[in-house]
């Protein structure tokens, strides 16, 4: 199977990277768009440069995960996700779906754990 490739993308990690890499951007209605723009460009770059045969984008589920159940203080010192980032997540999901890329998310799981189980 030489030359075949499957890319499993941690979408949650990418959206944070995109959010922090760019200055705040908004559309004409004041809706934040910087993470959407950055995420989309990162995904297009992978597709263009690496030309994977298949690609899947995996996101953290909302709310507590199995890790929180195992360790009550898991991410206890981490700040809440900024509101202007959380507002962009549905748009990022729509971008992935519009590109006809499978999007995986499982209740109670983080993206990296889900990727590790695949």
N, C-alpha and C positions, 0 to 999 in steps of 0.2 A: 504494500500500500504506500509506496514511496510517493511523496509529493502531496499527499492528502493532509489537510489540516482542519482542525476544529478549534475555534477561538471561543473560550468562555470568559466573558468580560464581567468583572465586578462593577456593575452599573452604579452601585451606591458609592463606591470609592471614586469612580470617575466623576460623579456629579459633585462631590465635595472638591475634588481637584479643580474641576472647571469653575466652580463658584469662587474659589480662593485665587485662581490664576488671573481673573479678569476684574477690571473695575466694575462697579454696579452699572448694569445696563437695564433700560426699560423700553417698552414700546410706547406708541403714541397715547395709549390709554393709562400709562403709568404702571403697567404690569411688569414685574421684574423678569428679565430674559437672559441675563448674563450666563447663568449655568446652562440654560437650554442651548445657547449659542456655542459655548465652549464644549459641552458634551457632544453636540452634533458634529463639530469640527474634529474632535478626538476620534469619534467613531468612523467618520468618513476617511480620516487619515489611515486608520488601521485597514479599512477595506481597500483603499487605493494602494497603499504601500505593501501590504502583506498578502492581499488577494486570497483570503482564506476560503476554503471550499464551503465551510459552514461556520456560522457565528451565532452565539446565544448570549443575550445580556441578562444577567441575574441581579436582582435587587433585594435588599433587606426588606423583611416584612415590617409593617407598622406595629408598634407596641413592644411589649416584653418578649424576649426570646428564651430559648432553652438555657442559654448561658446565664440569664438573669435568675432563672429558677435554681440553677446549680450554685450560683454565687450571688448573694443578695447585693453586694457592693460592686457588681460588674458595671463598669462605666459610670460609677457614682459621681466621680469628679468631672465628668465631661459636661460641657455646657449644652444646653438645649440647642437643637437645630434652629438657625435663624429663620424667622418667619418668611423673609423674602426668598430663602432657599426652598423651604417646604412648599411654598406656593408654586414652585416651578416643577415639582416632581410629576404631577399629572401630565404636564406638557412634554416632559422628557419621555415618559411612557408612550405618549402619542407619537413622538418622533420615531421611537424604536418600532412601534407597530406599523407606522406608515412606511417604514423602510422594509417591512415584511421580515423583520428579524424576530425570532422567537424571544419572548420575554418570560423569564421564570421568576416566581416569587412564591414562597411557601410560608404560611402562618407560623410564627414562632421560630423562624430560621433567619440567620444572617446570610448574606450573599456568599461570603467566603466559605462558610460551613456547607452551604448547599452545593457550591462548586466542588468542594472537597469530596462530597458524597457521590458526585456523578462519575 
